[in-house]
Amino acid sequence: MKFTHSKHLLSLAISSALSCGALIAQAQQLEEVVVTAQKRVESIQGVPISIMAVTDAKLEQAGIDSADDLTRIVPNLRINRQAQASATSIRMRGVGSDGNNAIDPSVAPFIDGVYIARGGAILSSFLDVASVEILRGPQGTLFGRNATTGAVQINTHAPQFDELSGEVFAEYGNFDARRLRGIVNVPVSESFALRFAATADQRDGYYHNRLDDKDYGDRDATTARASARWQPSDSLDWAVRVDYADMQGDGALPPEVASDAGPARFIDAIGSVFGPLSPSIDDAYDGTVNQRIVGDLDDSQWGISSDLNWDLQSDYRVRWIGSYRSWENEQLDGDVVFTGMDFLNRLSFYDTESTSQEIQLISPEGAFFDGRMDFVAGAYYFQEDYAIGENLNLGASFCPVLIGGSLPDSVPLCQSLAQTDATVQRFDQDAESMAVFLETKWKLSDTLELTLGGRYTEDSKEASFDQQVANPFAGSLRAPEQDAYRFEDEQFTYRVVLSWFVTEDTMLFANYSTGYKSGGINSSGSAQPLFERRLFDSEQVDDIELGIKTTLLDGLMQVNATAYRMEIDEFQDRAFQDASFIVTNAGSLRQQGLELELKAAATEHLTLDLAFAYLDSEFTDFKGATPLPGCAVLPSPGTPSCPNPQDHTGRAAPFSPEWEINAGIAYTRDFSNGMYWTASANWQYVDDFIAGGTELSRQAVNDAYELVDARFTVASADDTWTFSIYGQNLTDERYAEYNFTQVLGGALGLLDTSNGDTVYRHYVSAPRTYGVSVKYAF
């Protein structure tokens, strides 16, 4: 769908919100939202950064049950997974990284102030959430590590001392989706309280396989959290949380052939190679495949965190956040060539143990210079042991088809050598990060504030890489390689912000900030030994923002807008080529645009939300870019029509749609008996963009799409009982979440060296879902 139609919808949403001024006599003020983005509890309207906050009420209204659901309501945020659950990626302003490797995230996730090093670990940790803060742009002064393009801060509910309370929640939907949740808050005494929360989430798979007539992608997850809070005095508040999560299922996310982007002769070639076992190509977005699928997922994690706040007699506050986390992910998937034949199965595992310690000293507001200066200072330590493993097992068709096609006499020898564990890879890394930080706020006048912040960070990583090949015929996939590596770097990042409070309800700000993401070591196996190429450098980010935050119509409307220009040097690019991922530093990238959020209480019964993001993306220097698949087999420099490598200078980065728009509406009315009902709907528009790697193939372009969600809720006057019916993606819009080239496309004869084309695959988004839920609160 073209953006022309969506502009009319956007204009309608804006005009509807602005027209609420005529109804202010009937409306109630918007609820104040507080955040901790600057390590203090403060109104979001006084925080001079581009930030969105989603409260627990909004999460429930929008049906947000997991971290990746946030993508539906927050522009410029994209959380999605690929074939492996560990490959979850978090992107902000078009920039991010996948989780199934040792590269650090560009968007740093936090749960209750604790940095989560691997994005896949947050999929099953979204439980009893009080709020979510989405901070855009570098957060390199006050936050953990590697928050170069943004941070997602998930805050869970803390135990309360006032009364025994809780809830029981049950939901059932199509695909036999079942969710049970229980929460109880227990005040043991006036100074000690406990809180327990648990959920069980099960559903059948979204994807159908014609080959065995089974559905895949089922989910069986259990999550639990126990919290204790002790407040022996007004000056001491200590919360300890222990959580556990387990996710089981086949783990399969079968990729369809992107037939609309594949040249006809390639589609014919697939048929000639695979015959009756050809992939399904009649509809690239119907969630139907024709593949041999073997899948098994075992994902578990647990952690403990401590959050101690101690107010000193001088009104200074000391805060200590300590944590230990363990995450183990093991997944069997096959056939990873994604055909009906038994070519190749993969067993992979990801084990990480991490600890972090953060100490903060927060001064009283206006502690120095006659009430004109205060500060936040601290020190941070993070350590992680990370192990990655991959075993490739050759299937029954590997030797006779892939080897026999070019070396028929070698098939018996290929079959006589190791089939199970034909290649075995182990990667072990010990990473440490230490930092000290200081941020000061200066009140230059009654209306003008200056914020100065800096952070010094030291990073070190030691790793060993060991790739063994037991069957030489698998050498086209993985090459023998063994070595040890060390990476070290230190960086100073800083932030300068000028805030002008034009009125009590309007603030203008200018923000210049820098960010840093540690370099490191490539953890993936490859068909050619990498050795010194395994090391890649750190990434640096410079960001300038001009923004406004204003409250209008006596608190009935809020309008926040930020214009930004973000420049990234030594951009860490992870490119997929045939069957391997390699991380390199890919030059310079500029992301600039505008982010706007509008909230309005149009009447006593009607609320409106509108958020949109405009993004102008451009590689300012990217001369050694990954070639198109068909050009990669040509000797450098390739040909004019098929260069190897490419020059992407001037082109937009992947996952950078020009426009993203989210609009929501909620209408509430009372019944005559005191009960009330709420009808709400959310609409999302995402412009077309390249949903794939930095080869930037025209075949990987994702067409623009729109999603519509709706919910109708009936509740008792005191909210004891709540009954809802809901629908997500009501129009059953399907789109590609990620495009990638056909594995072993060269060996299958699927490369076009005249223009670089090949056959692409893509992971298809979830279909329409709907269901009912009931909640009892006490």
VOGU-3710 file (C-alpha; in Angstrom, 3 decimals, decimal comma):
1> mkfthskhll> 0,000/0,000/0,000  1,313/3,414/-0,915  1,867/6,073/1,703  -0,681/8,340/-0,015  -3,551/6,463/1,621  -1,783/6,440/4,974  -1,242/10,215/4,869  -5,027/10,611/4,905  -5,219/8,372/7,973  -2,423/10,348/9,642
11> slaissalsc> -4,176/13,646/8,882  -7,398/12,249/10,320  -5,629/11,159/13,527  -3,939/14,562/13,963  -7,088/16,563/13,235  -9,101/14,388/15,624  -6,561/14,990/18,377  -6,395/18,743/17,765  -10,167/19,092/17,716  -10,362/17,935/21,320
21> galiaqaqql> -9,866/21,543/22,443  -13,565/22,146/21,968  -14,342/19,450/24,514  -11,969/20,354/27,337  -14,756/21,068/29,765  -15,700/17,392/29,755  -12,230/15,843/29,700  -9,898/14,753/32,484  -6,207/15,580/32,530  -3,691/13,070/31,225
31> eevvvtaqkr> -2,005/10,961/33,862  1,531/12,087/34,700  4,146/9,554/33,579  7,359/9,331/35,579  10,594/7,744/34,362  14,094/7,027/35,661  16,016/7,739/32,460  18,381/10,100/34,307  18,643/7,945/37,480  16,085/10,135/39,254
41> vesiqgvpis> 12,333/9,719/39,402  10,979/12,606/37,324  8,197/13,501/34,950  8,824/12,401/31,373  7,932/15,945/30,280  11,056/17,264/32,008  13,555/14,766/30,575  15,525/16,307/27,665  15,903/13,200/25,492  13,779/11,359/22,945
51> imavtdakle> 11,922/8,880/25,142  8,636/6,974/25,116  7,208/5,390/28,249  4,567/2,673/28,198  2,665/2,132/31,440  1,197/-1,156/32,638  -2,280/0,134/31,788  -1,229/0,843/28,195  0,485/-2,553/27,946  -2,749/-4,262/28,981
61> qagidsaddl> -4,900/-2,121/26,702  -2,681/-2,886/23,689  -2,294/-6,586/24,528  1,490/-6,402/24,915  2,510/-9,755/26,401  6,171/-9,977/25,381  9,062/-7,659/24,609  8,819/-8,169/20,848  5,179/-6,971/20,941  6,494/-3,472/21,743
71> trivpnlrin> 7,278/-3,134/18,031  3,526/-2,757/17,422  3,200/0,496/19,400  6,651/2,148/19,377  7,956/3,668/16,115  11,663/3,248/15,393  11,837/0,131/17,594  12,025/-3,331/16,058  12,396/-6,556/18,060  12,207/-9,831/16,170
81> rqaqasatsi> 13,745/-13,285/16,061  15,007/-15,443/13,198  15,450/-19,203/12,745  17,090/-19,522/16,142  15,387/-18,100/19,222  18,842/-16,901/20,276  18,999/-14,736/17,153  16,615/-12,136/18,550  17,555/-8,657/17,359  16,715/-5,270/18,865
91> rmrgvgsdgn> 16,944/-2,284/16,519  16,456/1,411/17,206  16,433/4,052/14,462  17,264/1,258/12,021  20,413/0,095/13,825  20,896/-3,079/15,861  22,466/-6,512/15,882  21,411/-10,157/16,072  21,872/-12,092/19,290  23,228/-15,468/18,135
101> naidpsvapf> 26,864/-14,362/18,129  29,380/-12,533/20,311  28,734/-9,044/18,940  27,392/-6,693/21,613  23,917/-5,168/21,198  23,548/-1,628/19,871  20,291/-1,240/21,790  20,923/-2,151/25,408  18,118/-4,013/27,207  17,689/-3,599/30,974
111> idgvyiargg> 15,394/-5,335/33,437  15,054/-3,498/36,756  18,290/-1,645/36,068  20,266/-4,796/35,182  21,946/-4,933/31,768  20,963/-8,022/29,723  23,850/-8,856/27,423  21,985/-11,120/24,988  18,732/-9,968/23,384  17,271/-13,479/23,181
121> ailssfldva> 17,142/-13,585/26,962  14,398/-10,923/27,178  11,828/-12,923/25,168  10,714/-14,903/28,218  11,271/-12,246/30,904  8,260/-9,992/30,265  6,251/-10,627/33,444  4,487/-8,359/35,961  5,790/-5,293/34,130  5,104/-1,881/35,679
131> sveilrgpqg> 6,433/0,194/32,778  8,778/0,183/29,820  11,010/3,126/28,932  12,308/3,351/25,364  15,268/5,718/25,201  16,359/6,640/21,685  19,881/7,649/20,719  23,187/7,070/22,553  22,836/6,574/26,318  26,563/6,358/26,884
141> tlfgrnattg> 26,784/8,337/30,127  24,423/6,851/32,700  23,601/3,397/31,333  25,517/0,113/31,632  27,393/-0,545/28,434  26,934/-0,418/24,681  23,772/1,690/24,612  24,937/3,291/21,358  21,622/3,738/19,567  19,165/3,336/22,412
151> avqinthapq> 18,049/1,452/25,490  14,939/-0,508/26,467  14,381/-0,378/30,210  11,806/-2,836/31,595  10,638/-2,092/35,140  8,731/-4,751/37,076  6,411/-4,180/40,015  8,044/-4,067/43,442  6,347/-5,552/46,531  4,048/-3,145/48,382
161> fdelsgevfa> 3,464/-2,871/52,124  -0,132/-1,629/52,188  -2,364/-4,656/51,559  -2,690/-8,210/50,338  -3,481/-8,045/46,647  -3,088/-9,930/43,416  -4,727/-11,196/40,289  -5,576/-14,345/38,366  -5,642/-14,080/34,573  -6,642/-16,585/31,898
171> eygnfdarrl> -6,677/-16,210/28,117  -7,618/-18,474/25,210  -7,243/-17,805/21,508  -6,915/-19,344/18,082  -3,974/-21,631/17,399  -5,016/-23,183/20,721  -3,260/-20,341/22,537  -3,535/-20,591/26,334  -2,088/-18,205/28,889  -2,443/-18,402/32,659
181> rgivnvpvse> -0,997/-15,795/34,993  -1,048/-15,362/38,720  0,288/-12,506/40,870  0,125/-12,064/44,611  1,501/-9,282/46,809  1,978/-10,244/50,492  2,724/-7,564/53,109  4,458/-9,617/55,813  4,869/-6,581/58,067  4,887/-2,804/57,847
191> sfalrfaata> 8,473/-2,946/56,580  8,706/-6,263/54,715  6,724/-7,513/51,725  6,839/-10,322/49,199  5,533/-10,526/45,651  5,159/-13,624/43,491  4,286/-13,733/39,808  4,122/-16,646/37,376  2,766/-17,295/33,921  2,326/-20,301/31,651
201> dqrdgyyhnr> 2,055/-19,597/27,924  1,309/-22,253/25,290  0,195/-22,184/21,686  0,382/-24,225/18,492  2,560/-23,226/15,575  1,684/-20,557/13,031  3,360/-22,312/10,086  2,163/-25,347/8,127  4,430/-27,864/6,422  2,963/-29,663/3,430
211> lddkdygdrd> 5,664/-32,315/3,443  4,525/-33,940/6,695  1,183/-32,091/7,106  2,186/-30,710/10,502  2,233/-27,255/12,052  5,444/-25,747/13,417  6,485/-22,854/15,614  4,688/-24,003/18,775  5,576/-22,397/22,089  5,501/-23,657/25,666
221> attarasarw> 6,911/-21,106/28,097  6,894/-20,792/31,867  8,109/-17,713/33,707  8,210/-16,965/37,429  9,553/-14,177/39,615  9,765/-13,858/43,391  10,527/-10,455/44,920  11,247/-9,358/48,453  11,367/-5,777/49,698  12,595/-4,545/53,044
231> qpsdsldwav> 12,182/-0,974/54,239  13,283/-0,855/57,893  13,323/2,952/57,865  12,485/5,894/55,650  16,113/6,014/54,554  16,642/2,385/53,504  14,788/0,486/50,765  16,111/-2,873/49,548  14,499/-5,068/46,875  15,766/-8,503/45,834
241> rvdyadmqgd> 14,315/-10,326/42,847  14,803/-13,930/41,678  13,396/-14,971/38,312  13,278/-18,137/36,246  12,101/-18,729/32,697  11,854/-21,851/30,571  10,844/-21,989/26,911  10,280/-25,237/25,036  8,899/-26,224/21,658  10,095/-27,137/18,198
251> galppevasd> 11,685/-23,690/17,858  11,019/-23,749/14,133  10,502/-20,592/12,111  10,330/-22,056/8,590  11,405/-19,602/5,861  9,357/-19,346/2,700  10,777/-18,847/-0,770  10,363/-15,197/-1,740  8,979/-16,193/-5,130  7,913/-12,655/-5,992
261> agparfidai> 11,587/-11,623/-5,830  13,081/-14,669/-7,530  13,815/-14,724/-11,263  11,677/-17,243/-13,107  14,611/-19,371/-14,194  15,687/-19,785/-10,567  12,238/-20,984/-9,600  12,459/-23,459/-12,482  15,921/-24,465/-11,290  14,562/-25,260/-7,840
271> gsvfgplsps> 12,037/-27,581/-9,468  14,680/-29,328/-11,566  16,906/-29,902/-8,527  14,287/-31,016/-6,022  11,459/-32,343/-8,173  8,455/-33,317/-6,024  10,324/-32,100/-2,948  10,462/-28,531/-4,269  9,818/-25,727/-1,770  6,369/-24,168/-1,721
281> iddaydgtvn> 6,469/-21,156/-4,062  2,849/-20,402/-4,931  2,310/-17,845/-2,129  5,332/-16,325/-0,435  3,353/-15,050/2,584  0,856/-17,783/3,441  2,899/-19,397/6,213  3,069/-22,634/4,248  6,285/-24,446/3,341  7,310/-27,764/1,820
291> qrivgdldds> 10,463/-28,649/3,740  12,013/-31,290/5,873  11,675/-29,846/9,386  13,340/-31,168/12,508  13,192/-28,867/15,489  13,710/-28,895/19,220  14,243/-25,880/21,494  15,330/-25,872/25,126  15,818/-22,356/26,476  16,154/-21,593/30,176
301> qwgissdlnw> 17,463/-18,754/32,271  17,489/-17,569/35,816  18,847/-14,601/37,654  18,998/-12,732/40,913  19,236/-8,976/41,311  19,603/-6,649/44,262  18,516/-2,999/44,264  19,454/-1,123/47,441  18,596/2,551/47,957  20,063/4,254/51,026
311> dlqsdyrvrw> 19,235/7,883/51,781  21,984/9,460/53,854  21,317/12,069/56,526  22,577/14,757/54,191  19,868/13,791/51,646  22,424/12,150/49,404  21,299/8,787/48,068  23,465/5,735/47,485  22,116/3,105/45,126  23,639/-0,326/44,564
321> igsyrswene> 22,442/-2,631/41,778  23,996/-6,093/41,712  23,078/-9,095/39,612  23,914/-12,593/38,458  22,313/-14,112/35,353  22,555/-17,466/33,627  21,097/-18,237/30,206  21,280/-21,586/28,413  19,882/-22,085/24,942  20,114/-25,321/22,953
331> qldgdvvftg> 18,365/-25,759/19,643  18,266/-28,474/16,999  17,059/-27,309/13,619  17,020/-28,848/10,200  17,052/-29,107/7,357  18,935/-25,786/7,377  19,098/-25,761/3,569  15,281/-25,515/3,827  14,277/-28,081/1,212  12,404/-31,352/1,280
341> mdflnrlsfy> 15,682/-33,245/1,195  17,775/-34,285/4,164  20,899/-32,182/3,588  22,058/-30,663/6,836  21,013/-30,454/10,480  22,429/-28,074/13,065  22,723/-28,423/16,823  23,699/-25,164/18,474  24,016/-23,949/22,017  24,555/-20,601/23,731
351> dtestsqeiq> 25,564/-20,513/27,390  26,243/-17,281/29,209  26,878/-16,408/32,824  27,175/-12,757/33,714  27,544/-10,619/36,801  27,248/-6,875/37,162  27,756/-4,377/39,943  26,768/-0,721/39,810  27,126/1,848/42,574  25,575/5,304/42,271
361> lispegaffd> 25,866/8,433/44,396  23,006/10,844/43,757  23,117/14,278/45,292  20,077/16,246/46,447  18,648/18,512/43,781  20,441/21,861/43,881  23,050/20,623/46,365  25,783/23,085/45,330  26,279/26,723/44,401  23,196/28,065/46,132
371> grmdfvagay> 20,871/25,462/44,668  22,223/25,648/41,137  24,077/22,330/40,712  23,556/18,643/41,492  25,063/15,420/40,195  24,819/11,678/39,652  28,112/9,755/39,919  28,961/6,090/39,912  31,040/3,101/38,946  30,079/0,033/36,923
381> yfqedyaige> 31,499/-3,468/36,460  30,286/-6,211/34,105  31,718/-9,671/33,489  30,437/-12,394/31,160  31,526/-15,921/30,308  29,992/-16,776/26,958  30,193/-20,159/25,199  28,846/-20,801/21,697  28,774/-24,183/20,014  27,676/-25,574/16,665
391> nlnlgasfcp> 27,592/-29,179/15,435  26,674/-29,785/11,797  25,291/-33,220/10,934  25,161/-34,345/7,307  21,851/-35,715/6,126  21,215/-38,657/3,823  21,061/-36,427/0,725  24,195/-34,386/1,348  26,737/-36,703/-0,239  24,721/-38,074/-3,194
401> vliggslpds> 23,188/-34,735/-4,216  25,542/-31,925/-3,210  28,770/-33,887/-3,696  27,555/-36,306/-6,347  26,509/-33,511/-8,674  30,126/-32,510/-9,360  32,152/-35,446/-7,955  30,050/-38,597/-8,420  32,984/-40,934/-7,779  33,526/-39,337/-4,352
411> vplcqslaqt> 30,089/-40,149/-2,993  31,088/-43,488/-1,349  34,061/-41,855/0,367  31,888/-38,947/1,539  29,369/-41,378/2,994  32,056/-43,432/4,735  33,307/-40,452/6,722  31,625/-38,824/9,714  28,018/-37,853/9,080  27,134/-36,932/12,660
421> datvqrfdqd> 29,299/-34,108/13,978  30,812/-33,633/10,546  31,937/-30,223/11,792  32,221/-29,177/15,425  32,758/-25,580/16,531  33,428/-24,134/19,980  33,813/-20,479/20,893  34,561/-19,358/24,449  34,840/-15,738/25,506  35,523/-13,953/28,776
431> aesmavflet> 34,496/-10,282/28,624  34,992/-7,577/31,229  33,843/-3,972/31,230  34,612/-1,336/33,863  33,416/2,258/33,880  33,108/5,375/35,996  30,601/8,114/35,215  29,538/11,572/36,329  26,644/13,713/35,202  26,047/17,214/36,543
441> kwklsdtlel> 23,068/19,508/36,093  23,598/23,267/36,282  20,734/25,715/36,731  21,967/28,705/34,770  18,785/30,682/35,462  15,225/30,073/36,530  14,411/28,796/33,040  17,743/27,522/31,671  19,534/24,276/32,627  22,823/22,785/31,391
451> tlggryteds> 23,584/19,069/31,759  27,176/17,844/31,422  27,953/14,139/31,651  30,888/11,891/30,933  31,775/8,202/31,172  35,151/6,468/30,939  34,981/2,796/29,935  37,535/0,007/29,636  36,624/-3,171/27,776  38,614/-6,377/27,437
461> keasfdqqva> 37,742/-9,689/25,799  39,657/-12,959/25,587  38,359/-15,707/23,341  39,299/-19,030/21,817  37,893/-20,330/18,540  38,105/-24,010/17,605  36,561/-25,353/14,378  37,105/-29,062/13,687  36,090/-30,728/10,422  35,705/-34,507/10,628
471> npfagslrap> 34,364/-34,887/7,096  36,411/-32,903/4,518  33,431/-32,882/2,153  31,795/-30,474/4,587  34,665/-28,066/3,939  32,411/-25,973/1,711  30,555/-25,099/4,912  33,251/-24,866/7,578  37,032/-24,725/7,398  39,369/-26,037/10,136
481> eqdayrfede> 40,569/-23,180/12,310  41,984/-22,865/15,804  43,367/-19,801/17,544  43,116/-17,506/20,568  42,322/-13,803/20,486  42,347/-10,771/22,727  40,602/-7,426/22,304  41,058/-4,308/24,451  39,771/-0,770/24,146  38,983/2,267/26,244
491> qftyrvvlsw> 36,682/5,142/25,423  35,385/8,381/26,878  31,782/9,210/26,000  29,943/12,347/27,001  26,701/14,280/26,875  25,931/18,011/26,737  22,317/19,168/27,041  20,830/22,644/27,181  17,209/22,806/28,401  15,072/25,949/28,229
501> fvtedtmlfa> 11,782/25,962/30,128  9,911/28,494/28,038  6,898/28,144/30,317  5,948/25,797/33,111  4,478/23,448/30,500  6,928/23,828/27,600  10,574/22,804/27,388  12,978/23,150/24,465  16,234/21,192/24,497  19,412/20,682/22,486
511> nystgyksgg> 21,310/17,471/23,167  24,736/16,404/21,914  25,801/12,943/23,018  28,288/10,253/22,054  28,153/6,482/22,344  30,516/3,558/22,116  30,041/-0,135/21,391  32,952/-2,421/22,101  34,626/-4,272/19,279  35,376/-7,943/19,653
521> inssgsaqpl> 35,827/-11,326/18,044  33,839/-13,093/15,330  32,248/-16,194/16,826  30,780/-17,807/13,687  32,257/-20,586/11,619  33,082/-19,923/7,991  34,038/-21,701/4,805  37,435/-19,965/4,835  39,642/-19,489/7,926  39,404/-15,918/9,201
531> ferrlfdseq> 42,296/-15,768/11,698  43,209/-12,056/12,046  39,915/-11,102/10,364  38,120/-12,440/13,410  38,857/-9,191/15,225  36,707/-6,137/14,567  36,984/-2,618/15,984  34,734/-0,629/18,266  31,845/1,422/16,923  31,418/5,120/17,790
541> vddielgikt> 28,256/7,200/17,610  27,717/10,976/17,627  24,178/12,262/18,013  22,670/15,734/18,025  19,033/16,305/18,942  16,715/19,315/19,031  13,447/18,754/20,806  10,329/20,173/22,393  8,111/18,810/25,139  4,900/20,628/25,850
551> tlldglmqvn> 1,671/20,123/27,767  -1,359/21,919/26,306  -5,001/22,625/27,034  -4,666/22,553/30,831  -3,109/19,096/30,817  -5,387/17,532/28,213  -2,732/17,157/25,529  0,978/16,444/25,348  3,114/16,931/22,227  6,761/15,825/22,248
561> atayrmeide> 8,976/16,037/19,180  12,676/15,429/18,516  14,735/16,075/15,397  18,007/14,141/15,383  21,119/13,406/13,373  23,051/10,304/14,400  26,420/9,486/12,810  28,051/6,083/13,277  31,706/5,418/12,503  33,293/1,971/12,214
571> fqdrafqdas> 29,786/0,569/11,808  29,781/-3,109/12,814  28,265/-4,978/9,889  27,322/-8,662/10,201  26,884/-9,983/6,677  25,563/-13,409/5,616  27,277/-15,083/2,687  26,156/-18,554/1,520  26,346/-20,312/4,910  28,462/-17,970/7,048
581> fivtnagslr> 28,157/-14,753/9,040  31,139/-12,399/9,276  31,349/-9,174/11,293  33,385/-6,353/9,774  33,689/-2,611/10,265  31,787/-1,167/7,362  32,571/2,520/7,225  30,179/5,305/8,243  26,399/5,515/8,540  24,148/8,528/9,085
591> qqglelelka> 20,625/8,189/10,460  18,600/11,373/10,825  14,962/12,197/11,167  12,060/13,286/13,325  10,198/11,519/16,148  6,862/12,803/17,440  4,444/11,637/20,116  1,026/13,135/20,793  -1,385/12,186/23,586  -4,792/13,738/24,089
601> aatehltldl> -7,725/13,318/26,444  -10,352/14,406/23,931  -13,278/13,963/26,318  -13,994/12,344/29,638  -14,433/9,088/27,707  -12,090/9,350/24,720  -8,263/9,272/24,600  -6,066/9,446/21,531  -2,424/8,494/20,971  -0,304/9,236/17,943
611> afayldseft> 3,387/8,549/17,391  5,356/8,696/14,198  8,962/8,542/13,098  10,551/9,862/9,921  13,965/8,358/9,121  16,437/9,470/6,460  19,189/6,848/6,257  22,444/7,031/4,294  25,788/5,294/4,283  28,213/8,215/4,029
621> dfkgatplpg> 31,146/5,865/3,364  30,721/2,174/2,547  33,026/1,274/-0,318  33,811/-2,319/0,665  30,254/-3,550/1,050  29,182/-7,173/0,760  28,574/-8,102/-2,903  25,277/-9,400/-4,151  25,135/-13,211/-3,883  25,663/-13,851/-7,577
631> cavlpspgtp> 28,597/-11,431/-7,668  30,402/-12,924/-4,658  31,735/-15,791/-6,793  33,410/-13,384/-9,227  37,025/-12,350/-8,726  37,415/-8,775/-7,519  36,383/-6,232/-8,805  33,680/-8,251/-10,564  31,950/-6,553/-13,494  30,248/-3,140/-13,889
641> scpnpqdhtg> 26,835/-4,796/-13,569  27,973/-7,219/-10,857  30,691/-5,618/-8,684  32,613/-7,456/-5,980  32,660/-5,708/-3,528  29,943/-3,074/-3,788  30,052/0,644/-3,034  26,984/1,509/-0,938  27,962/5,114/-0,276  24,773/7,168/-0,519
651> raapfspewe> 22,372/4,255/-0,015  20,027/3,664/2,903  20,794/1,069/5,560  18,595/-2,000/5,987  15,716/-1,934/8,467  15,365/1,816/7,988  11,807/2,569/6,779  11,302/6,202/5,894  7,982/6,415/7,756  6,524/4,600/10,745
661> inagiaytrd> 3,210/5,657/12,268  1,315/4,328/15,283  -2,134/5,588/16,284  -4,359/4,444/19,122  -7,831/5,274/20,329  -9,691/4,215/23,474  -13,318/4,944/24,369  -14,797/4,178/27,809  -18,411/4,382/29,013  -20,333/3,272/32,108
671> fsngmywtas> -23,217/0,847/32,248  -26,234/1,758/34,349  -25,286/-0,850/36,961  -21,876/0,704/37,654  -19,865/-1,552/35,359  -18,055/-0,008/32,418  -16,765/-0,962/28,995  -13,748/0,116/26,942  -13,255/-0,211/23,205  -9,723/0,384/21,929
681> anwqyvddfi> -7,870/0,039/18,647  -4,305/0,484/17,459  -3,098/1,040/13,904  0,474/0,763/12,668  1,950/1,750/9,317  5,492/0,810/8,290  6,952/2,090/5,032  8,868/-0,186/2,685  12,471/-0,991/3,621  15,193/-3,557/3,017
691> aggtelsrqa> 14,613/-6,351/5,513  17,889/-8,158/5,010  21,644/-7,871/5,029  23,925/-5,077/3,896  24,264/-6,534/0,425  21,156/-4,304/-0,023  19,581/-6,463/-2,687  16,448/-5,226/-4,401  15,158/-8,768/-3,784  15,171/-8,096/-0,019
701> vndayelvda> 12,849/-5,079/-0,122  9,884/-5,417/2,217  6,725/-3,744/0,931  4,921/-1,276/3,189  2,360/-2,825/5,489  -0,369/-1,853/7,955  -1,515/-3,672/11,088  -4,744/-3,192/13,010  -5,388/-4,453/16,549  -8,589/-4,063/18,589
711> rftvasaddt> -9,860/-4,953/22,056  -13,244/-4,720/23,805  -13,296/-4,939/27,607  -16,076/-5,091/30,178  -15,130/-4,523/33,825  -16,778/-4,194/37,198  -16,883/-0,761/38,806  -14,043/-1,638/41,180  -12,041/-3,501/38,474  -12,356/-6,772/40,388
721> wtfsiygqnl> -13,578/-8,579/37,272  -12,426/-7,857/33,721  -13,517/-9,668/30,557  -11,973/-8,925/27,142  -12,187/-10,031/23,554  -9,299/-9,095/21,299  -7,938/-9,363/17,804  -4,408/-8,668/16,563  -3,503/-8,126/12,922  -7,200/-8,149/12,103
731> tderyaeynf> -6,613/-7,772/8,357  -4,249/-10,779/8,389  -1,423/-8,724/6,887  1,672/-10,871/6,296  5,109/-9,456/5,616  8,749/-10,495/5,674  10,482/-9,967/9,013  13,878/-10,881/7,545  15,117/-11,789/4,054  18,232/-13,888/3,436
741> tqvlggalgl> 19,810/-15,743/0,543  19,172/-19,414/-0,124  21,692/-21,450/1,855  24,222/-23,148/-0,459  22,756/-21,258/-3,383  26,038/-21,604/-5,256  26,177/-25,381/-4,884  22,562/-25,591/-6,031  23,235/-23,528/-9,168  21,026/-20,644/-8,041
751> ldtsngdtvy> 23,373/-17,694/-8,672  23,157/-15,199/-11,534  26,578/-13,643/-12,163  25,178/-11,123/-14,645  23,279/-9,081/-12,024  23,939/-10,816/-8,687  20,432/-12,230/-8,179  19,634/-15,493/-6,451  16,736/-17,101/-4,622  15,816/-15,367/-1,374
761> rhyvsaprty> 14,058/-16,766/1,654  12,168/-14,844/4,315  10,671/-15,357/7,744  6,993/-14,461/7,595  5,221/-12,468/10,293  2,507/-13,861/12,537  -1,028/-14,249/11,137  -4,262/-12,865/12,543  -4,845/-13,909/16,148  -7,896/-13,456/18,342
771> gvsvkyaf> -9,284/-14,681/21,613  -10,881/-13,946/24,969  -9,480/-13,277/28,423  -10,751/-12,929/31,954  -9,039/-11,393/34,989  -9,964/-11,442/38,650  -8,161/-8,959/40,894  -8,247/-8,824/44,661
//
